[in-house]
Amino acid sequence: MQKVYHDCSNLDIKCYKEYGLTEDILMENAATGMARYVRTHFVFGSSVLIVAGPGNNGADGIVLARQLGRDYEVKLYVPFGVKSDMGILQLERVKRLGVQTVETLEDADVIVDALYAAGLNRALNKETKYIVEKLNVFKGHKIACDVPTGVSDNGLLSLAFRAEVTVSMGARTEALYLDENKDMVGDIICVDLGISHGHYEDVTDMYVLEEQDMTLPTREKQNSHKGSYGHAAVFCGEKEGAGIISGMAATRFGAGLTTLVVHEQVSPPVYLMYSTVVPNNATALAIGMGLGQYFELEFLEKYVLNSHLPIVLDADAFLSEELLSVLTQKDREIVITPHPKEFVIMWKILTGEVFTVEEVQSKRFAMVRMFNAKYPHVTLLLKGANTLIMQEETLYINPLGCAKLSKGGSGDVLSGLIVSLLAQGYTGLEAATQGSLALVMAANNFEGASYALLPTDIIDEVGRLV
């Protein structure tokens, strides 16, 4: 996993004050990181269009033009001139080398957006919009310097450069992982600024998960039996398919036993048991998936509200004031997995405060921190293009998901994966992060069409993750 920060300004200041580095040195290394990417992926002589803005982000682009000069057909476009001291210096240097500056925009093999960096939270003016729109139409490989123009800390500014790769300078920032920005930033590469990341970075409570962070519940102990791997009890409600899917996922992900808790007979796969009560030897619960109004309050009080077992709340659980009362239980492992609309409903029930789905999406990081401040012991997994997972002031971002998962049943699989790990003895935070990683990696491994993924396909792919 990698560290993430709200912004990097304090980290840059530390370089100046503590390490004696200059703005010039940091800028040179920022451009070197971008140049390394270009040299790795494009042969000498390829055309490179660099669009540089008036500030230091533009100056980064101008340094890149100097570094790639002669080896590549570089065209530098500076539509608004340069205003920062570093921009003036870098433009003078590049002119001495004879790098070509152009007055019009033309397509190229590589297109670098160095117009505006992180922190731009005002609407783009008419001239900038025109440039961004034209760049987006071009066919060249698009690279954003630091962040794509039009991407802000609060989401998109109505229009943004659509990068295939964003080269982040020094460290990763929150803005890169907002759902609204996901289709604009593309792949994220972080380059150093002349010192190791260890020296540049500082303490943070926010991390982005990577593929190598996935740890599967692989069985290594030979002297074991089904009871060694826990017993997941999954409540199966009005829409019984949701509960069955969760139960299938729980069994596939290693739970020694899985029982569907039902009112009446269902027809699950033969490896799933069902019962009208929670088994005495159950080690974790999952409730909410397709639940409806299926169980009476007295039943829920006995088997859920008064239980000490680790629990996953999902879907219809966020409509129930009674089930949400579980969140006050501080001596219990609790994982909740709402999508933004469910979060809105849940928060209104819990506090009376009303948000729109759009507000939750534009302030996702603030929303999970707000919930964490009230329920720090609960593990919150807020679903989205970039899944956010938080517990006890530590926030993890899972950016590895894909549009294949945008289909009913994917969330039921996730609940099953999480309850399986809870049943096997994982903490809530471990179960949420590892279940989330397994879900997205399984979806990414599916070789069918992007629109064709079924919940059962995800479950099958989970079994092949090893």
N, C-alpha and C positions, 0 to 999 in steps of 0.2 A: 504494500500500500504506500501511497505518497501523501505528503502533507498538503493541505489546502488552506488558503488564507482569504480573508475578506478582500484585502488588497496588499500590494507589495511595497507601498511607499515607505513604511517604517523599516523594511528590510533593506531597501536602497540606502536609506539614511544611515543605517548601521554600517554599511560598507564604507561610506564616506568618513564617518566619525571614528569607528573602531579599527578599520583596516587600512585607512589612508588611501583608499581607491578613489579615483576621480570619475566624474560623469562620463568623461571621454573613454576611460577604460571599460566601464560597464557597457557603453554603447558599442564599442568595438567588438566586444565578446557577444553581445546580442546579435549583431549582424553576422558574426562568424558562425553562430548556430544556424541561422537561416541559410547562409552560404553552404554550409556542410550538407544541409538537406538537398539543396539544389544540385550540388556537385555529385551527390550520391545517386540521384534519381534522373538526372538529365545530362546528356553528353555535351562535351564542349561544342560551342557554336550554336547551341539552342538559343532562341530568342527569349528575352526576359523583359517584361514591362513592369516597372516599379512606379507606383503612384504614391508620392510622398506628400504628407500634409505639412502644415506650417509649424508644428511643435516638435517635441523630441521623438515622438513616434515616427514622424516624417524623417527626422534626422537618422534614425535607425535604418530606414529604407535607403537614404542617400549613402550611408556607409556601405550598405549591401551592394549598391551600384558600383562603388569604388572597388570592392573586393572581387566582384565578378567581372569587372572590366577586362577586355582583351580575350579572356577565355570564353565569354558568352557575348551574344549580340544584345547588349543592354540598352534599353531606352528608358530614360528617367523623365517622368512627368510630374511637375511641381505646380499644380494649378493655382494655388493660393500664395505662392512665394514661401519664404521662410521667415519666421519671426523670433524663434528662440536663438539664444547665443550659440548653442551647439549646432542648430540647424544652419546658421550662417557659416560657421567654421567648416562643417562637413561639406556644404555645397561648394565652398571655395576649394577645398581639397579635391573634390571630384572633378571640378572644372579643369584643374591643372593636369589631370590625367587624360583629358579629352573625352570623357564619357559623354555620350550623346544625350542632350536634353531635347524633348519633343514638345510640341504645342498642341498636338491632337492625340486622341486615344486610338490605338490599333491593337488588334488581337496579337497574342504571342504564345509561345509554347508554355511559358510560365508567367503568371500574373500575380504580383505581390501588392497587397493592400497595406499601405503604411500611412493611411490618412489620419485616423484618430485612434487613440489608445483607450485603455480602461479608464473609467471615471467620467467619460462623456455621457451626461445624463440629460442633455437638452436635445430637442428635435433637430434633425439634420436640415440644413438650409436647402434651398432649391438647387443651387449649383452642385452641392455634395450629393443630393439625391440623384441628379442626372448622371454623375460620374459612377455612382454605385450601380445604378440600373444598367448602365452600359457595360460595366465590368462583369456583371452577372450574366449578361448575354454572351460574352466571349466564351470561346471553347477551351482556352488554355487552362492548365492546371493551376488552381487558385490557392494561394497561400496568404494567410493573415498574419501580420506582425503584431504580436501580443494578444489582441482580440480583433475580430472583424469589425470594421466600421459599422456603427449602428447597433452594436451589441452593448448593453449597459448593465449595471448592477441590478436594475429593476426589469430586465427583460429587453425585448426589442423596441427600438425607437421608430416603429412603423415600417422601417425598411432597413435592411442590413446586407452587407457583402456576404455572399454564400461561399465560404471557404471549404476546400477539401481538407486542408491541414491548417491548424492554428499553431504557431510557434510561440509558446508562452515564455516570458523572459524571467528567469530566476526561480520562479515558483508558480504553482497553480493558484487560480483565484476562483471565488464563488461564481462569478459571472459566467465562467466557462461551463458551469454545470446547472444552470437554470434550464428548466424544460423548454421554455420559449426560445432559448438560444441554441438548442441542441442541433437543429438542422443547419445552423449557420457556422458553427465552429468546426465541424468535421472532426477528423482525428486530432488529438492534442499531443504536441511534443513540447517538452520543457527543456530549455537549454540553460547552461550555467553562464554566469556573467564575469568570469575570470577567477572565481574561487569555487571550491566544491560546494555542492548543495548543503552539506553539513555545516559549513561556515555561514552560508547565506541565510539558511532557514532559521526559524526561531520556534519557540513553543507554540503549539496550536492544539485545539481540541477537535479538529476537523481533518478527515482523511478520505482519500478516494481509493476504492478497492480495485484490485487488479486480478487478472486471471489466476496468477500464482498464489493469491490469498485463499483460494478455495481449498479446504481440507475435508475430504470425504470421510464418512463414518466407516472406513475400511476395517474389517474384522481381522485381527491378528492373533487374538487369544484362541487357541484350539480347544482348551478345556472350558467350553461354554455351552449354553443351551438357549432356547428361545426367551426364557425369562431373564437372561443376561442382557437383553437388548430392549427391555421396556415394553410397555403395553399402552398403545395409543387408543383413546376412546374418542370417536368422532361423532358428534350429534348429526343425525340425518333427519332433515325436516320436511316441509311441504314439497320442496323441489328436491326429491331424493337424489337426483343425479349429481348435484353439487357435493353432497356428503359422500357419495360413493367414490367420486373422483378423488376427493381428499383422502379417503381411506386407502385407495389404491396407491396414491403417491406416498402415503406414510409407510405402507408396507414395502414398497419399492426402495425407499430410502433407508431401510434398515431396521424399522421397528420390529421387534420379535413377535409381537402380537398386535393386531388391530381389530377393534370392535366398533361397529356402527351402533349407536344408541338410537333406538327407534320406538315408535308406538305400536307399529304393526309390521307384519312380514314384508320384507323387500327382497329383491333378487340381485344381490351383488355378485361379483366374481367369487368363485368357490373358496378362494384363500382368505376372504373376509368373513369374520363372524358378525352376528348382530344380536342385540339384547335389548330388553325393554328397561334395563337399569344400567348404570355405570358399573362395570365389573369391580369387585373389591381389590383386585390386583392391578388396576389401571395406574399408570404413572404420569399421564398427561392428558389434557382435554383440548378439543378444538370444537368451537361452536359458532354458528352464525351463517355458515354457507348454505343458502337455500332454506334457512330455518323457518321463515314466516312466523305464524302464531301457533306453531305445532305443539309446543310443550306448555303445560300449565305452570303458573308461578310457583306453586307448592313443589312441583317436581324440580324446577330450576333451583329453588332455594336449597333443596336437599342435596342435589348432585353437583351444583355449580357454585352458587353463592356461598354456601357453607363448607365448601371443599378447600383443601390446602394444596391441591395438585396444580402444577404448572399448567398454564392455559393460553390458547390462542383465540382471540376474538376477531371475527371477520364479518363482512357483509351485513346481514340483518341484525347482528349483535349491536351495531351502531344506531339502530332505531329503538333500542330498548333501554329505558332508564334503569330497569332492574339489573340487566346484565352489565351495564356500564358502571354500576356501583362496585363491581369487582376492582376497578382501578384504584380504589382507596386502600386496598389490602397490601400493605407494605412488606409482608413476610412471604410473598408469593411471587414466583416467576410468571410475569404477564407479558405477552406479546400482542400488539394490536396492528392490524394491517389494512387501514382504510385507503381508498382512493380519494382524490380531492373532494368529490361530492359527499362521500361518507364522512370525511373529516368535518365538513361544514355542519352536517346534521348532528354529529357527535358533539361538537364544540357548543352548539346551541343548547343541547340537552344538559351538558355539564355546567355551562356558565351563563346561559341566556344571551351570550354575545353572538351577533349574526355577521357572518362573512359571506361573500359570494365565492363561487368556484374560481372566478377570474382573480379575485384578490388572493386566494390561497395559492394559485399557480404563480402569480407574479411575486409573491413573498414567501416562497416555500421554506427557505432557510429560517426566516423569522417565525414562521408558523410552527415548525417543529421545535424551535427553541422556546417558544411561548408555551407549548404543551409540556415540554420537559421541565420548565420552571415550576409547573403545577404538579406534575406527576413524574418526578425524576427517576423513580424506581421502575417505571413501566418502560418497556422497549417499544418505541413507536417506529413502525415501518410505513412511511408515506409513499404509496405507489406513484409511479410516473415514468416518464422517459428516462429520468435519472432518479432512481429510488433513493430516498433518504432514510437512514436508520439512526435513531438516537436513543441513548439511555445514559443517565448520570452525567450529563454535560458533554459526552463524547458523541460526535456525529460522524457517520460514515456515509459516503456517497457510492452507490453502485451505478456506474454509467454504461454498463456492458449490455443492457437490454436492447431489444430490437422490435420493430413493428410486427414481427410474426406473433408476438404475444398479445397483440391487441384483439383478443377474441374471448368470448365468454368461456369460463372454465379455467383460464390460466391462473386466476387468483385462488381458485379452489385447490389447484395443484400446489401453489405456494404454501397455503395453510397446511396442507398435508405434509409437505417437506419439513416445515417448522415444527409441527407437533411431533413428528417422528423423532427429531433431534431432541426436543424437550423430553420425550419419553425415554430416550437413551441417556439422559443425564446432563445434556448441555444447558448452559445458562440461557436466559432469554435473548441476550445480545448475541451470543454465539449462534444460537439456533436461527435467529433472524438474518444475520449476515451470511452464514453458510447456506441456509435455505435459499436466500435470494441469489447468491452466486450460482448455486446448482441449477436453479430455474433458468437463468439467462444463458448459462453455458449450454444447457441442454437444448434450448431453443436455437441458439446460434449453430449448434451442430446438426440441426435438422436440414436435410438436403433437398427437401421438396420445395415447391413454390412458396414464396413469401406469404401468400394468402391462405395456404392450405394446412397450416399447423393445427392439429387437434390437441386437446388436453391429454389424450391417451398417447399421442406422439411424444409429448414432453416427458411423460412418465417413462416411456420406452427409452428415450434418450438419456434420462437420468441413470438408468441401469447400465449405460455404456460409457459413463463419464470416466471411469478408471482407464 
